[in-house]
């Protein structure tokens, strides 16, 4: 628990420093810091609508960040959360379209389950390449991201194309029964946010309070010692792949069932890549991933608000400053908190 508190404190300090970096870079680029901070705060939490928008962005970041966290804690460098997110969204869409006659209490879970299974299978391909063919997972998971992008495009333009779309560049919307219930119909806040929070609690409990979670961390900390202790290193490595992919696939399914309801040929917002920064900011601690995901969601919604705001006569705010702030946060957390202790408490 002490490690979780330290990770949370280091994450919050780095996040605050990241905002300071954003303001400093904005000032150097000719934007008034006071106006930038005011518009940023209003865009993030200036009313229930803006707060809901921030939470909706944080939801997939939390789930994909948890997936990256579980993999990294086992020493599996899964860089493919983006591809697993995409195939999870694709599977959820393919299943959800055909559940119009099913009751909602069955259709919605099936839609999410489709995304979970698809994400796990996609990560399982990288696991097989690593364990059976000795292909480095950093390479295989990155390349599988591009395969997933093309697979989504093929399915959107082909079997899943909306027959009513003139350009055939979107799928049909999933059935109403397959959609997640809304926590706030006025603001579009869906039950996926609650699912993501429950997943964070589950990941923390699994890593901290279960024997498989302890063994997974041991394998990640020292696989040679784990083999000498007769732990099934191969099995835990494969399991970490599958669990990581399942969480990323769940993120894609939640986005389809709770937010967008359909796929496009260029679907995806880079959540799987940002998830790596989220997990590193949290120092691979599931409790700290919640505020880390919220912080990166704030960066996203805040900068989008800045792009459409009047900053006292200054030019429009560029998105590249967002990436500068995100990179600064990752470097700051490495400096402030040091390397994550995968063998310590979660």
N, C-alpha and C positions, 0 to 999 in steps of 0.2 A: 504494500500500500504506500510505503514511503517513496518507492520508485515512481509510482503513479502520480503522487503529489509533486515530486520533483519534475517529472516530465510535463505535467500540466503547467507548473510555474514557469519552466523554461520555454514552453510553447507560447504562453501568454506574453512573456517578455519579448520573445522574438517577433510575435505578431505586432506588439506595440512599436517595436523598432522598425518593423516593415512599413507600418503606416508613416512613421517618421521619414523613412527612406522615400516613400512615395511623395510626400509633401516636399522633401528636399529636392528631388528630381524635378517635380513640377515647378518649384521656384526657379531652379536653374534654367528651365525651359521657357520661363517667362510667364508662368501662371501664378496668380496671387494665392499663396497658401491658405489664407483665411477663407477665401471663396471656395477653394477646392475642398477644404475640410467641411464647410457648411453644406455644399451640394452633395458631397460623398455621404455624410451622415443622413441627409434627407432621403437620398436614394436607397440607403440600406434599411433604415428603420423610421422613415418619415410617415408613419401611419400604418394601419393594418395591411393595406395592399402591398406596400413596399417590404414590410417584414415578412409577409407570406411569400413574396417573390424570392427573398433571400433564403428562406427555409426550403423552398422548392429546389433551389440550386444546391443547397447543402445536402439534401437527401441522397442523390446519387454519389456525391463526393464522399459522404460518410460510408456508404456501402462498398464502393470501390476501394476507398482507403483501408477499410477493414480487411478486404481481400488481399491487398498488398501487404498489410501488416502481418497477417497469418503466414503468408508465404515467406516473407523476409525473416520472421522469427524462426523458421525452420531452415534458414540458409538457402532458400529457393528464391532466386532473383527473377521473379515474375514481372516482366516489363510489358506483359500482354493484357493488362486489365482492360485496355481500350477495345481490343478485339473480342474479349470475352463479354464485355458490356454490349457490343454490337450484336453478337450472335444471340445473346440473351433477349435483346429487344426484338430481333428477327423471329425467334421461336415464339415469343409471347404474342407477337402480332399474327403469326401464322395460325396459332391455336385460337387466339381470341376472336378472330374473324368468324370462326365457324361455331361459336357457342351461343348463338342468338336464342336458341330454344331451351337453353339450360338455365336452372335457377342460379341466381347471383351467388349464393353461398357455396356453390360448386364451381361455377365458371371462373370467378376471380381467383381462387386458389390454384385452379388448374393453369390459368394463364401465367401466374407467378412461378408455378412449378416448372412449366415449360422453359422459362428463362433460366431457372436454376440448373436444370439438367443440361441445357445447351451450353451454358457457361462452363460447367464442370467438364463436359465432353471436350470442349475446345481447349481448356487447360490440360486435359488428359492427353491430347495429342502432343503437347510439349513435354509432358511427363514421360510419355513413351519414347520420344526422341532422345530425351536425356538418359533414361535408365536402360533402354534397349540398344540405342545407337550412339550413345555418348555425345550427343549434340548439346552444346552449351545452351542453357535455357534463355540467356540474354538474347542470343541470336534468334533462336526459334520463336520465342514469344513476340519479339519485334516483327519478324517476318509474317507471323500468323495474323498480326494486326492488319497488314495490308491485304492478306487473303480475305479476312472478314469484311473489310471495306468493299472489296470487289464482289463478295458473295451477297452482301446486302443490295448492291446495285443490280446484280443479275436477277435476284428474286423480285425486287421492286419493279423492274422493267419487264419481268417475265411472269411467272406463275402467280405472284401476289398483286400484280398491277390492278389498279382500280379501273374497271371497265368504263366508268363514267368520266374518267380523266382523259382529256384530249391528248395530252403529251405522255400519258402513261408513266409518270414519274413519281407517283405516290401509290401506296396501297389503299385498300378500303379501310375504313375505320373499324376498330374492333367492336364487337357487340356491346351493347349497354350493360348486359349482365356480367361481362368480363372486366368491367372497369372497377377500380377501387372506390369505395365510398368516400365521400368528401367530409372532412372534419369541419370545413367552413365553406359552404356553397357560394357565399358571396365573394370570397377571396381565392377560391380554387385550391385551398389547402387540402390535400388528400391524405388518406390513411397510410400512405407509403412513408411519411415522416415518422409515424409511430413505429412502423416496421423497422425502419433504419435504427431507431433508438433501441428497440428490443434486440436487434442484431448486435449492437455495440455491447449491450449488457451480456448477451450470450457469448460473444467472443472473449470478453473479459473473464467470465466465469469459466469458460472452457480452458483458457490458457493458465488461469490462476488456481482453479479449484478441482481440476480433474487430472487423473493419472495420464491419459493420452496427451493432454496439454503440456504437462511437465515433460514428458518424453519428447514431444515435438520440439520444445525449447532446448532440450539437451542435444538432440540431433543437430539443431541449428548452431548451437554453441561449439560443439566439438564432435563431429561425426566419427572420428577415429575412436574416441573414448566411448561413444555410444555403441560402436561395433564390439569393442572389448567387453562392454557390459551386456552384450548379446541382445541389444535392441534391434528391431527390424528397421534399419535405416532406410532401406529401399521402400518399405511400406509407408513409413511416415513421410518420406519425401513425396511419394505419389499422393498420399492423403492431403498434404499441404497444397499441392497443385490443385487437386479437385476442390477442396474447400475454398481456396482463393478464387478459382474460376466460378464456383457456385455463387459466391457473394457478388462478384462483378456481374454475372448473368442476372442475378436478382435485381441489381441496380437498373439494368436495361429493361427488365420486365416491369419494374415499378414505374419507370418513366413512360412506358407505353400504356400501362393500365391506369396510371394516375394522372398523367399530364398531357402527352401528345395524342394518344389514341391511334396513331398511324405512323408509318415509316415513309421516309423519302430516300431517294437514291444517295443523297449526301447527308444521311442522318449521323448524328454524333456531335458532341460539343467538346471533345477532348477530355472528358471526365476521367478516363482511364490513365491518361498521362499526368494530369493534375493530382490524381490519387497518390502518386509516388511522393510528390512534395507534401501532401497532406500527412501521409504516414511518417515521413521523415521529420516533419515539424512536430508531430506528436511523439517522436522518439520511439515509435513502434509500440506505444501503449494504447490499448483500445479506449480507456476512458478519456485520454487526451485527444483522441481522434475526433471526438464530438466538437470541441471548440476549434480544433484545427480546420475541420471541414467548414464550420461556420465562418471562420475567418476568410478562407479562400472564396466562399460564396459571397461574402461581403465585398471582397475585391472585385469580383465579377459584376455584381449588381451595382456597386458604387461607381465603377469606371464607366459602365454603360450609361448611368445617369449623367456622369460628367460629359459624355460625348454629345449629349443633347441639351446641355445647360448653357446659360449665358454666364461666362466667367469674367465678368467686368470688362467686356470688350476683347478678351483674348481669343485666339483661334481655337478651333475645336480640339478637344482633348484626345490625343492618340492612344490607341489600345496598346501600343508597344510599351507604354509606361507601366501597364499592368504586369507584363512579363518581367520588367525590370524590378518591380516590387516583389513579385513572387520569387525571383532568383535571389534577391536580397534577403528574403525571409529564410530560405534554405541555408544560405551561407551564415546568416546570423545565428540560427539555431545550432549549427555545427560549432560555431565559436562559443556561444553562451553555455551550451549544455554538454558539449563533448560528444563522443560517440555513444550510440545507444547500447545499453547493457542488456543483451538478449538473455543472459543467464540470470538476471536479477528478477525481482518481483515485478509483476505487470501492473 
